[in-house]
């Protein structure tokens, strides 16, 4: 039986504070003329951006999004692995955060996505009959769409169902249910939320081609059967200078069926470094896309997949490409911004960039005068020590550890504010031996416990290792602690110079730090990857079953199996790894290691903290998937490049234990 969760009033309150000034909102820097959002709203048009929980916590992102967009789309937070990580157990904390942001700022909300072939928890694809698989789909669509009833304006109900030739993608849904899975999903979504408009969304369907024709024919069949469908989404991940000449014709043929059309994930990537002529061409491309949509009565909106370089998926997924969005790494408007305003009939006025926030230290523990509230997580002993120190003369020593999860910890619930993004850093060192050190947060929401990874790296006995990462504190926590652990339980563990920092008062009206992206290994521009495949490592925890540290399996007692798969386009590939706990007890905190057989180089990963040294790869659990109950699985993926062969790894270890291959 599916569970329904009432959205907490505390989330709404936190977002109101976030937007209205309670959490260090930057002062408004008004443009001389109307903003993009004002121009779009005046003509009844939606201009949107994708959002994630961490981008919402950035005051600079928020300022630009608040002033320039009137619509927002869920990023990763509305996908299956975020909303139903365990069958029948729904977790809407992160998606609610985005929904409440849209509500409090008066923006339209697009839901993304209910049924997709990617970012599925392993349990969704487990062996079952067709009838059972159909029920899995119906329960999920009903549970998620029903939770957001009367909140989401449009749902991407089915995402990316087609191959490039217009045939159906061989997903778990199509393999087990055939084409009918699409009708089932749309029908269930309509029943769960009659007010929401229902879309099918795909990439490389912008012009008239085999793939868009496959979508067109599907829509006609659905309409003939009386299946509810309101529109189609054209993702529009484009390369500069390559806007399809048949874009408007394609939009018109869909609207002639009585459908609405939206450009749902627009970006125009440029080979780096982008020069002035390419930025001029990009502006023309944006003008062409937005103009084609605005010229057709049934094309109701355009959404860009991010605001600027800080939240663009392009550099990580298309090495050597970037500069794809309306704003640059310093939040300055690119020429494409003015082009979009003009395409909507407005007179462009370039907005001022937001101010740069200062960094404020919320807490600092140098351990010069004692433990300062730090203690043990289990039977180990935590003491103040002068035997080793990163800075000054003192540190914390954790000794007598017998399990990986044991280590120094401290409650921090009273120090953090819900809805804010924090940078948590610490220095770790082993007394002997080595192991993967993890800096994490343990968050209690009523009876549910989440173990959220902040940073992980190898700790050794001869030098100090810095661990640092971002942590978004979502509303609703009843307890919160920061802690350090390692996979090596044979030696003592040192901790020193822990700090927690967050945004403070702006220091200037012009950003002074530029995030540069340099060209790297070439990837074929024609290799299509949707950002629907991208995973933000900052995503909120996905609601794994509560497992207390005392019940976790030790590294030596784990049984495991690994399924390794890849989508190879020649010179580059996307890897997909599923690790299954075949032991009898839960694993809390995992490290999977393998060695590539060739020169594969990982450039991006999701659902894991992944590091590579030569051919050796170490993948540590992300914040939301650190617990693997007995018989359950965790899944993650990565992008990599290579030359020569691309042979699969032949061996994997989970927390030091050899795994079987599946």
HULINVEN-V56769 format. One record per residue. D_FIRST is the distance of its C-alpha to the first C-alpha in whole Angstrom. Layout:
D_FIRST  D_FIRST
This chain:
0  4  6  10  13  16  19  22  25  27  26  28  30  31  31  34  36  35  37  39  41  39  39  42  42  45  48  48  50  51  52  55  53  50  47  45  42  45  47  43  42  45  45  41  40  37  38  36  35  32  31  29  28  32  34  33  34  38  40  42  39  38  41  42  38  39  42  42  39  37  34  31  29  26  27  25  22  20  20  17  18  19  15  13  15  12  9  6  9  11  15  17  20  22  21  22  25  26  25  27  30  30  30  32  35  34  33  31  28  27  23  24  22  18  19  22  23  24  22  19  18  19  16  15  19  18  19  17  18  18  16  13  15  15  11  11  13  12  8  11  14  12  10  14  16  14  15  18  19  23  24  24  27  26  24  25  22  23  25  28  28  31  34  38  39  36  34  31  30  28  25  22  21  24  25  22  22  25  26  23  21  23  23  19  18  21  20  16  18  20  18  16  19  22  25  24  26  25  27  27  29  31  34  38  37  40  43  43  43  41  37  38  39  36  34  36  36  32  32  34  32  29  31  33  30  29  26  26  27  29  31  32  32  35  34  38  39  42  45  48  51  48  47  46  49  47  44  45  46  42  41  43  42  38  39  41  38  37  35  35  35  35  36  33  34  38  40  44  45  48  50  51  53  53  56  57  58  54  53  55  53  50  51  52  49  46  49  48  45  44  47  46  43  44  47  44  43  39  39  38  37  38  36  37  35  36  39  42  42  40  37  38  36  39  42  39  38  41  44  47  46  45  46  44  43  45  45  47  46  48  46  49  49  50  52  49  48  51  51  47  49  51  49  48  51  51  54  53  54  53  51  51  49  47  49  48  46  48  46  46  45  43  43  46  46  49  50  53  53  50  47  46  43  41  40  38  35  35  38  41  43  44  47  50  52  55  55  54  53  52  54  56  56  53  50  47  47  44  45  44  40  39  35  35  33  36  38  39  37  37  35  35  33  36  38  35  34  31  31  34  35  37  39  38  41  43  45  44  47  47  49  49  48  45  41  39  39  36  36  32  30  28  26  24  21  21  19  18  21  23  26  27  30  33  36  37  40  42  44  47  50  53  52  49  46  45  41  40  37  35  33  31  30  27  26  24  25  26  28  30  32  34  35  37  36  38  37  40  40  44  46  46  44  46  45  47  47  44  43  41  42  41  42  45  48  49  52  53  53  53  51  53  50  50  47  49  47  50  50  48  48  48  45  46  45  44  41  38  35  33  32  28  29  30  29  30  30  30  26  24  22  19  17  17  16  19  22  25  28  29  27  27  29  33  34  36  33  31  30  29  29  30  29  32  32  34  35  39  41  44  45  42  38  35  33  30  29  26  27  24  25  26  27  25  25  24  26  26  29  30  33  33  37  39  42  43  45  47  47  44  43  40  40  37  33  30  27  30  33  36  39  42  45  47  45  43  40  38  34  32  29  28  27  23  23  25  23  22  20  21  20  19  21  23  24  27  30  34  37  40  43  46  49  50  47  44  43  39  39  40  39  36  36  33  34  37  36  36  33  33  33  31
